[in-house]
């Protein structure tokens, strides 16, 4: 009897273990199946995202980036607003002053401004490059006068430009000592100043005409010339 009981107990224990193993296998199988589904969903999501990205690039993803860059460039680089001739001449005279004073930051600003204006206006004053070659050192007054003369000769029908060119010519003749030609130029300028009938211009012309052609009574003669050029083009 005890022996039969022991056998039965052993069989029950074996059944119990078998049931537990089966339950564990079922649980493991369900867990594995669940993880497999998650993996498939994840793989599907990744594949979908990649396809979407490729589609975006193909339909304009890369193009959209380029478009954005172009749009940014368009808003950053604004077109140059053309200045008036008076502003251009004023900037050239100011460039002379700032260069002589070694104010290099202002020189850089004015060089950039004038170069942009010449480029945008399709203006090619031949004496611009000679000024660029010396502007950070020290240009002669003749180089600035030549630049102004080249600029105003772009529009020879403008009466202010005509008078400006005559003043530059007078400046060049003043030191050349061609008395006959200088005298003719003085007479021409005087008639043009009278015809302009502008008090400020007449005042500046009087300051120039009071200088002696010989001697050192007008050491600031170049300054008087540039002052008159400014007055003419501001009138």
MODELLER restraints for C-alpha pairs under 7 A, 6 or more apart:
rsr = mdl.restraints
at = mdl.atoms
rsr.add(forms.Gaussian(group=physical.xy_distance, feature=features.Distance(at['CA:80:A'], at['CA:116:A']), mean=6.97, stdev=0.5))
rsr.add(forms.Gaussian(group=physical.xy_distance, feature=features.Distance(at['CA:80:A'], at['CA:120:A']), mean=6.55, stdev=0.5))
rsr.add(forms.Gaussian(group=physical.xy_distance, feature=features.Distance(at['CA:82:A'], at['CA:117:A']), mean=6.24, stdev=0.5))
rsr.add(forms.Gaussian(group=physical.xy_distance, feature=features.Distance(at['CA:82:A'], at['CA:121:A']), mean=6.84, stdev=0.5))
rsr.add(forms.Gaussian(group=physical.xy_distance, feature=features.Distance(at['CA:86:A'], at['CA:233:A']), mean=5.24, stdev=0.5))
rsr.add(forms.Gaussian(group=physical.xy_distance, feature=features.Distance(at['CA:86:A'], at['CA:234:A']), mean=6.05, stdev=0.5))
rsr.add(forms.Gaussian(group=physical.xy_distance, feature=features.Distance(at['CA:89:A'], at['CA:148:A']), mean=6.56, stdev=0.5))
rsr.add(forms.Gaussian(group=physical.xy_distance, feature=features.Distance(at['CA:90:A'], at['CA:230:A']), mean=6.36, stdev=0.5))
rsr.add(forms.Gaussian(group=physical.xy_distance, feature=features.Distance(at['CA:91:A'], at['CA:110:A']), mean=6.61, stdev=0.5))
rsr.add(forms.Gaussian(group=physical.xy_distance, feature=features.Distance(at['CA:93:A'], at['CA:226:A']), mean=6.78, stdev=0.5))
rsr.add(forms.Gaussian(group=physical.xy_distance, feature=features.Distance(at['CA:95:A'], at['CA:107:A']), mean=6.01, stdev=0.5))
rsr.add(forms.Gaussian(group=physical.xy_distance, feature=features.Distance(at['CA:95:A'], at['CA:110:A']), mean=6.17, stdev=0.5))
rsr.add(forms.Gaussian(group=physical.xy_distance, feature=features.Distance(at['CA:96:A'], at['CA:144:A']), mean=6.83, stdev=0.5))
rsr.add(forms.Gaussian(group=physical.xy_distance, feature=features.Distance(at['CA:98:A'], at['CA:106:A']), mean=6.45, stdev=0.5))
rsr.add(forms.Gaussian(group=physical.xy_distance, feature=features.Distance(at['CA:98:A'], at['CA:107:A']), mean=5.96, stdev=0.5))
rsr.add(forms.Gaussian(group=physical.xy_distance, feature=features.Distance(at['CA:99:A'], at['CA:107:A']), mean=6.02, stdev=0.5))
rsr.add(forms.Gaussian(group=physical.xy_distance, feature=features.Distance(at['CA:99:A'], at['CA:135:A']), mean=6.09, stdev=0.5))
rsr.add(forms.Gaussian(group=physical.xy_distance, feature=features.Distance(at['CA:99:A'], at['CA:136:A']), mean=6.50, stdev=0.5))
rsr.add(forms.Gaussian(group=physical.xy_distance, feature=features.Distance(at['CA:99:A'], at['CA:138:A']), mean=6.55, stdev=0.5))
rsr.add(forms.Gaussian(group=physical.xy_distance, feature=features.Distance(at['CA:100:A'], at['CA:138:A']), mean=6.32, stdev=0.5))
rsr.add(forms.Gaussian(group=physical.xy_distance, feature=features.Distance(at['CA:104:A'], at['CA:136:A']), mean=6.95, stdev=0.5))
rsr.add(forms.Gaussian(group=physical.xy_distance, feature=features.Distance(at['CA:118:A'], at['CA:124:A']), mean=6.56, stdev=0.5))
rsr.add(forms.Gaussian(group=physical.xy_distance, feature=features.Distance(at['CA:125:A'], at['CA:147:A']), mean=6.60, stdev=0.5))
rsr.add(forms.Gaussian(group=physical.xy_distance, feature=features.Distance(at['CA:125:A'], at['CA:150:A']), mean=5.16, stdev=0.5))
rsr.add(forms.Gaussian(group=physical.xy_distance, feature=features.Distance(at['CA:125:A'], at['CA:151:A']), mean=5.57, stdev=0.5))
rsr.add(forms.Gaussian(group=physical.xy_distance, feature=features.Distance(at['CA:126:A'], at['CA:150:A']), mean=6.75, stdev=0.5))
rsr.add(forms.Gaussian(group=physical.xy_distance, feature=features.Distance(at['CA:127:A'], at['CA:146:A']), mean=6.37, stdev=0.5))
rsr.add(forms.Gaussian(group=physical.xy_distance, feature=features.Distance(at['CA:127:A'], at['CA:147:A']), mean=5.10, stdev=0.5))
rsr.add(forms.Gaussian(group=physical.xy_distance, feature=features.Distance(at['CA:127:A'], at['CA:150:A']), mean=6.88, stdev=0.5))
rsr.add(forms.Gaussian(group=physical.xy_distance, feature=features.Distance(at['CA:128:A'], at['CA:147:A']), mean=6.03, stdev=0.5))
rsr.add(forms.Gaussian(group=physical.xy_distance, feature=features.Distance(at['CA:131:A'], at['CA:139:A']), mean=6.55, stdev=0.5))
rsr.add(forms.Gaussian(group=physical.xy_distance, feature=features.Distance(at['CA:131:A'], at['CA:143:A']), mean=6.28, stdev=0.5))
rsr.add(forms.Gaussian(group=physical.xy_distance, feature=features.Distance(at['CA:131:A'], at['CA:144:A']), mean=7.00, stdev=0.5))
rsr.add(forms.Gaussian(group=physical.xy_distance, feature=features.Distance(at['CA:141:A'], at['CA:222:A']), mean=6.95, stdev=0.5))
rsr.add(forms.Gaussian(group=physical.xy_distance, feature=features.Distance(at['CA:145:A'], at['CA:168:A']), mean=6.03, stdev=0.5))
rsr.add(forms.Gaussian(group=physical.xy_distance, feature=features.Distance(at['CA:149:A'], at['CA:165:A']), mean=5.39, stdev=0.5))
rsr.add(forms.Gaussian(group=physical.xy_distance, feature=features.Distance(at['CA:149:A'], at['CA:168:A']), mean=6.56, stdev=0.5))
rsr.add(forms.Gaussian(group=physical.xy_distance, feature=features.Distance(at['CA:152:A'], at['CA:161:A']), mean=5.10, stdev=0.5))
rsr.add(forms.Gaussian(group=physical.xy_distance, feature=features.Distance(at['CA:152:A'], at['CA:165:A']), mean=6.88, stdev=0.5))
rsr.add(forms.Gaussian(group=physical.xy_distance, feature=features.Distance(at['CA:156:A'], at['CA:162:A']), mean=6.27, stdev=0.5))
rsr.add(forms.Gaussian(group=physical.xy_distance, feature=features.Distance(at['CA:160:A'], at['CA:232:A']), mean=6.22, stdev=0.5))
rsr.add(forms.Gaussian(group=physical.xy_distance, feature=features.Distance(at['CA:160:A'], at['CA:233:A']), mean=6.13, stdev=0.5))
rsr.add(forms.Gaussian(group=physical.xy_distance, feature=features.Distance(at['CA:163:A'], at['CA:189:A']), mean=6.78, stdev=0.5))
rsr.add(forms.Gaussian(group=physical.xy_distance, feature=features.Distance(at['CA:163:A'], at['CA:192:A']), mean=6.71, stdev=0.5))
rsr.add(forms.Gaussian(group=physical.xy_distance, feature=features.Distance(at['CA:164:A'], at['CA:229:A']), mean=5.88, stdev=0.5))
rsr.add(forms.Gaussian(group=physical.xy_distance, feature=features.Distance(at['CA:166:A'], at['CA:189:A']), mean=6.48, stdev=0.5))
rsr.add(forms.Gaussian(group=physical.xy_distance, feature=features.Distance(at['CA:170:A'], at['CA:182:A']), mean=6.49, stdev=0.5))
rsr.add(forms.Gaussian(group=physical.xy_distance, feature=features.Distance(at['CA:170:A'], at['CA:185:A']), mean=6.13, stdev=0.5))
rsr.add(forms.Gaussian(group=physical.xy_distance, feature=features.Distance(at['CA:170:A'], at['CA:186:A']), mean=6.94, stdev=0.5))
rsr.add(forms.Gaussian(group=physical.xy_distance, feature=features.Distance(at['CA:173:A'], at['CA:182:A']), mean=5.61, stdev=0.5))
rsr.add(forms.Gaussian(group=physical.xy_distance, feature=features.Distance(at['CA:174:A'], at['CA:182:A']), mean=6.73, stdev=0.5))
rsr.add(forms.Gaussian(group=physical.xy_distance, feature=features.Distance(at['CA:174:A'], at['CA:213:A']), mean=6.94, stdev=0.5))
rsr.add(forms.Gaussian(group=physical.xy_distance, feature=features.Distance(at['CA:193:A'], at['CA:201:A']), mean=6.99, stdev=0.5))
rsr.add(forms.Gaussian(group=physical.xy_distance, feature=features.Distance(at['CA:193:A'], at['CA:202:A']), mean=6.36, stdev=0.5))
rsr.add(forms.Gaussian(group=physical.xy_distance, feature=features.Distance(at['CA:200:A'], at['CA:231:A']), mean=6.34, stdev=0.5))
rsr.add(forms.Gaussian(group=physical.xy_distance, feature=features.Distance(at['CA:201:A'], at['CA:228:A']), mean=6.37, stdev=0.5))
rsr.add(forms.Gaussian(group=physical.xy_distance, feature=features.Distance(at['CA:201:A'], at['CA:231:A']), mean=5.45, stdev=0.5))
rsr.add(forms.Gaussian(group=physical.xy_distance, feature=features.Distance(at['CA:201:A'], at['CA:232:A']), mean=5.81, stdev=0.5))
rsr.add(forms.Gaussian(group=physical.xy_distance, feature=features.Distance(at['CA:204:A'], at['CA:227:A']), mean=6.99, stdev=0.5))
rsr.add(forms.Gaussian(group=physical.xy_distance, feature=features.Distance(at['CA:204:A'], at['CA:228:A']), mean=5.25, stdev=0.5))
rsr.add(forms.Gaussian(group=physical.xy_distance, feature=features.Distance(at['CA:205:A'], at['CA:228:A']), mean=6.71, stdev=0.5))
rsr.add(forms.Gaussian(group=physical.xy_distance, feature=features.Distance(at['CA:208:A'], at['CA:224:A']), mean=6.23, stdev=0.5))
rsr.add(forms.Gaussian(group=physical.xy_distance, feature=features.Distance(at['CA:211:A'], at['CA:217:A']), mean=6.34, stdev=0.5))
rsr.add(forms.Gaussian(group=physical.xy_distance, feature=features.Distance(at['CA:211:A'], at['CA:218:A']), mean=5.60, stdev=0.5))
